[in-house]
Amino acid sequence: MSITAGSRPDRTRPPAAAEEPAPAVATGAAKGRARARAPRGTGGAGKVPWRIRLRRDRTLILMTLPVIALLLLFNYVPLLGNVVAFQDYDPYVSSNGITAIFHSPWAGVEQFSRMVDDPLFWSATKNTLVLFALQLVLFFPIPIALALLINSVVRPRVRAVAQAIMYLPHFFSWVLVVTVFQQVFGGAGIIAQTLQDHGWSGFDLMTNADLFKYLVTAQAVWKDAGWGIIVFLAALAAVSTDLYEAAAMDGAGRWRRMWHVTLPALRPVIALLLVLRVGDALSVGFEQFLLQRDAVGLGASEVLDTYVWNMGIQNGDFSYAAAVGLAKGLIGVCLVLGANKFAHLLGEQGVYKK
């Protein structure tokens, strides 16, 4: 078509040559958007440099610094004092107990050899393991059962009241807990006095050495079982209601839904808490047993925690007490690693992944 004088070319359509590079323009725009989405300083690929992460998370880091400082001060710095387990430590050899560490003579593994040959140590270890096994069988399943019971309550008000009643004993001190049990099961307690008023002979459960392990287990259940259900209730709150509805549509009753939906949801939490409980096997309590040792005797109430306190604080044998405490901690670490490995064999994560 010829263009006459005075006429203008048609600019509504671009030339054919201008339409060809359109895909390249679109590709460049897509690359620009991808670079905009990538973190600054990464070039669109790779990890974020630590300087950028430090500048980005500086507020969170400043918030955690006081916690880290307290953790180092009260949890890790005292670990340096375990060096006295390899010494014949005498706190009076210097002006203060800290500098006395540098002036006390080395004893090597003498304290550990003494520990192996001490029959009182093995008696305390036996009591500790028996109490741990008893509490693992009788105490550990109770928070799970209570969590399932509270989770089945439909009315929120009834559930809140039940949780408050179960939580309350956790905030009581062991002095109060032992006092309550003394007033109920002691020789002058409510039960004994009621039996005597009706012509029966009374009893004193608080001084019975044979039943002491069951008594302290009952005290632990009453005090801490309600507090232990918090983690299980949190795990149950994360279970989707669609699973329960699907199981109900398939004809599953209340028990079937609990067995096939609720318990599998609790299984990872149960495995984690069980691993932690096994790692804490040698720490069954201190105040609870110390308050009741005079009533039942050392043969029934002496555990490793009270044994360390008795040897270190009462007798002043700090090196030997430190050796027992160090051995107790190392055994606890080994138990955690072994239990976590067993959890991995069962297909659970445990404390940490493989």
C-alpha positions in Angstrom: 0.0 0.0 0.0 1.4 3.4 -1.0 1.4 6.3 1.4 0.2 9.5 -0.2 1.3 12.9 0.8 -0.2 14.2 4.0 -1.2 10.8 5.2 0.2 9.2 8.4 1.3 5.7 8.8 -0.9 3.3 10.9 0.7 3.2 14.4 -2.0 1.1 16.0 -0.1 -2.1 15.1 3.6 -2.4 15.8 5.9 -3.6 13.0 6.3 -7.3 12.7 10.0 -7.1 13.7 9.0 -5.6 17.0 6.8 -8.6 18.0 9.7 -11.2 17.8 11.7 -10.3 21.0 8.6 -10.4 23.2 9.4 -13.8 24.7 12.9 -12.5 25.7 11.4 -9.5 27.4 9.0 -11.7 29.3 11.8 -14.1 30.3 13.8 -11.1 31.6 10.9 -9.9 33.7 10.4 -13.3 35.2 14.1 -13.5 36.1 13.8 -10.0 37.7 10.8 -11.1 39.8 12.7 -14.3 40.9 15.7 -12.2 42.0 13.3 -9.9 43.9 11.9 -12.8 45.8 15.3 -14.2 46.7 17.0 -13.0 49.9 19.3 -10.0 49.5 22.9 -10.9 49.1 22.3 -14.5 48.0 22.3 -13.9 44.2 19.1 -15.9 44.0 20.6 -19.2 45.2 22.5 -20.6 48.1 22.4 -19.9 51.9 21.8 -16.5 53.4 25.2 -15.1 54.7 25.5 -15.0 58.4 26.0 -11.3 58.5 22.6 -10.8 56.9 21.0 -13.3 59.2 22.6 -11.6 62.2 21.3 -8.2 61.1 17.9 -9.7 60.4 17.5 -11.6 63.7 19.3 -9.2 66.0 16.1 -8.5 68.0 15.5 -12.1 68.7 19.2 -12.6 69.6 19.1 -9.8 72.1 16.1 -11.3 73.7 17.8 -14.6 74.2 21.1 -13.3 75.5 19.8 -13.0 79.2 18.5 -16.5 79.1 21.8 -17.8 77.6 23.8 -15.9 80.3 21.7 -17.4 83.1 22.0 -20.9 81.6 25.7 -20.6 81.4 26.0 -19.2 84.9 23.8 -21.7 86.7 24.0 -24.8 84.6 27.4 -25.0 82.8 29.8 -23.0 85.0 29.1 -25.2 88.1 30.1 -28.2 86.0 33.7 -27.1 86.4 33.4 -28.0 90.0 33.2 -31.7 89.2 37.0 -31.6 89.2 36.9 -32.1 93.0 35.7 -35.7 92.3 39.3 -36.4 91.3 40.8 -34.6 94.3 41.0 -35.0 98.0 39.2 -31.7 98.3 39.5 -29.7 101.5 37.5 -26.4 101.5 39.6 -25.1 104.5 43.0 -25.3 102.8 42.5 -21.8 101.4 40.6 -18.6 102.2 37.6 -19.7 100.1 36.1 -22.8 98.6 36.9 -21.8 95.0 40.6 -21.2 95.4 40.8 -24.4 97.6 40.3 -26.4 94.4 43.7 -25.3 93.1 45.4 -26.2 96.4 43.8 -29.6 97.0 45.8 -32.7 96.2 44.9 -35.0 93.3 43.5 -38.4 94.1 42.8 -39.8 90.6 40.0 -42.3 90.6 40.3 -43.1 94.3 36.8 -41.7 95.0 35.2 -43.9 92.3 37.0 -47.0 93.7 35.6 -46.1 97.1 32.1 -45.7 95.6 32.2 -49.2 94.0 33.2 -50.7 97.4 30.7 -48.9 99.4 27.6 -51.1 100.4 25.6 -48.0 101.3 26.0 -46.7 97.7 24.6 -49.9 96.3 21.7 -49.9 98.8 20.8 -46.4 97.7 21.1 -47.4 94.0 18.8 -50.4 94.6 16.2 -48.2 96.3 16.4 -45.7 93.5 15.9 -48.3 90.7 13.1 -50.0 92.5 11.3 -46.7 93.0 11.9 -45.7 89.4 10.5 -49.0 88.1 7.4 -48.7 90.3 6.8 -45.1 89.3 7.3 -46.0 85.6 4.6 -48.7 85.9 2.1 -46.9 88.2 2.7 -43.2 87.7 3.7 -42.7 84.0 0.4 -44.1 82.5 -1.9 -42.0 84.8 -1.4 -38.6 83.1 -2.1 -40.3 79.7 -5.4 -41.8 81.1 -6.4 -38.4 82.7 -5.7 -36.6 79.4 -7.9 -39.0 77.5 -10.6 -38.7 80.2 -10.6 -34.9 80.1 -10.5 -34.9 76.3 -13.7 -36.9 76.2 -15.6 -34.4 78.3 -17.9 -32.4 76.0 -18.8 -29.4 78.2 -16.0 -26.8 78.3 -16.9 -25.6 81.8 -16.7 -29.1 83.3 -13.4 -29.7 81.5 -11.9 -26.4 82.9 -13.0 -27.2 86.5 -11.6 -30.7 86.2 -8.3 -29.4 84.9 -8.0 -26.8 87.7 -8.7 -29.4 90.4 -6.0 -31.7 88.9 -3.4 -28.9 88.4 -3.7 -27.5 92.0 -1.6 -30.1 93.9 1.4 -29.4 91.7 1.8 -26.0 93.3 1.9 -27.5 96.8 5.3 -27.9 98.4 6.5 -31.3 99.5 6.2 -30.2 103.1 2.5 -29.6 102.6 2.0 -32.9 100.6 3.7 -35.0 103.3 1.6 -33.2 106.0 -1.6 -33.9 104.2 -0.7 -37.6 103.9 0.3 -37.6 107.6 -3.1 -36.2 108.6 -4.9 -38.9 106.5 -2.8 -42.0 106.7 -0.7 -41.4 109.9 -1.2 -43.0 113.3 -3.2 -40.0 114.4 -4.8 -39.5 111.0 -8.4 -39.4 110.0 -8.6 -43.0 108.8 -6.8 -44.5 111.9 -9.0 -42.5 114.3 -12.2 -43.4 112.5 -11.2 -47.1 112.7 -10.5 -46.8 116.4 -13.8 -45.1 117.1 -15.6 -48.1 115.6 -13.6 -50.7 117.5 -11.0 -51.5 114.9 -7.3 -51.3 115.4 -5.6 -48.3 113.8 -2.6 -48.3 111.6 0.2 -45.9 110.7 1.1 -46.1 107.0 3.6 -43.2 107.3 6.0 -45.3 109.4 5.7 -48.6 107.5 9.0 -49.2 105.8 7.6 -52.1 103.7 4.9 -49.9 102.1 7.0 -46.8 101.8 7.7 -47.2 98.1 4.0 -47.3 97.4 3.4 -44.4 99.7 5.8 -42.1 97.9 4.5 -43.2 94.5 0.9 -42.3 95.7 2.3 -38.9 96.8 3.9 -38.3 93.4 0.7 -39.2 91.6 -1.4 -36.9 93.7 1.0 -34.0 93.3 2.2 -34.2 89.7 -0.2 -36.4 87.7 -2.5 -33.4 86.9 0.4 -31.3 85.8 1.7 -34.1 83.5 -1.4 -34.0 81.4 -0.7 -30.6 79.9 1.6 -32.0 77.2 -0.8 -34.7 76.3 -3.7 -32.3 76.0 -1.7 -30.1 73.7 -1.0 -33.1 71.5 -4.7 -34.0 71.5 -5.7 -30.5 70.5 -3.6 -30.8 67.3 -5.6 -33.9 66.2 -8.0 -33.0 63.3 -11.6 -33.5 64.0 -12.0 -34.8 60.5 -10.3 -38.0 61.6 -12.8 -38.6 64.3 -15.7 -37.8 62.0 -14.3 -40.2 59.3 -13.9 -42.9 61.9 -17.4 -42.4 63.2 -18.8 -42.6 59.6 -17.0 -45.9 59.2 -18.8 -47.2 62.2 -16.1 -46.9 64.8 -17.3 -46.4 68.4 -15.8 -44.4 71.2 -13.2 -47.0 72.1 -12.3 -47.7 68.5 -11.8 -44.0 67.8 -9.6 -43.7 70.9 -7.5 -46.8 69.9 -7.1 -45.9 66.2 -7.1 -42.1 66.3 -6.3 -40.7 69.7 -3.5 -43.0 70.9 -1.6 -42.9 67.5 -1.6 -39.1 67.8 -0.1 -39.4 71.4 2.5 -42.0 70.4 5.3 -39.5 69.5 4.7 -37.5 72.7 4.6 -40.7 74.8 7.9 -41.9 73.3 9.6 -38.5 73.9 8.5 -38.3 77.6 9.4 -41.9 78.2 12.9 -41.3 76.9 13.3 -38.3 79.2 11.8 -40.3 82.1 14.3 -43.1 81.6 17.2 -40.6 81.5 16.0 -39.3 84.8 15.8 -42.8 86.3 18.4 -42.1 89.0 16.6 -38.9 90.2 13.4 -40.0 91.9 13.3 -37.1 94.3 15.1 -35.4 97.2 12.8 -33.3 99.4 10.1 -36.0 99.5 12.5 -38.6 100.8 14.4 -36.3 103.1 11.3 -35.3 104.9 10.3 -38.9 105.6 13.6 -40.6 106.2 13.4 -40.4 110.0 10.0 -42.1 110.0 10.9 -45.2 108.0 14.7 -45.3 108.3 17.5 -45.1 105.9 17.1 -48.6 104.6 13.8 -47.7 102.9 14.2 -44.0 102.1 17.8 -43.6 101.1 18.1 -42.9 97.4 21.0 -41.5 95.4 20.0 -37.9 95.8 19.7 -38.1 99.6 22.9 -40.2 99.7 24.9 -37.5 97.9 23.4 -34.8 100.3 24.2 -36.9 103.4 27.8 -37.6 102.3 28.6 -34.2 101.0 26.7 -31.7 103.2 26.3 -33.6 106.5 29.6 -35.5 106.5 31.7 -32.9 104.6 33.0 -35.5 102.2 32.7 -33.3 99.2 35.0 -35.2 96.8 33.2 -38.5 97.4 29.8 -36.8 97.0 31.0 -35.2 93.7 32.2 -38.5 92.4 28.8 -40.1 93.1 26.9 -37.2 91.5 29.2 -37.3 88.5 28.7 -41.1 88.0 24.9 -40.6 88.4 24.9 -37.9 85.7 27.0 -40.0 83.2 24.7 -43.0 83.7 21.7 -40.8 83.1 23.2 -39.6 79.8 23.9 -43.2 78.7 20.3 -44.1 79.6 19.0 -41.2 77.5 21.1 -42.2 74.5 20.0 -45.9 74.9 16.3 -45.1 75.3 16.4 -42.7 72.3 18.1 -45.4 70.2 15.3 -47.8 71.2 12.7 -45.2 70.2 14.4 -44.9 66.8 14.1 -48.7 66.4 10.3 -48.4 67.1 10.0 -45.7 64.4 9.7 -42.7 66.7 11.8 -39.6 66.8 12.6 -39.5 70.5 14.7 -36.6 71.8 16.5 -36.0 68.5 16.3 -37.4 64.9 18.7 -40.1 63.6 
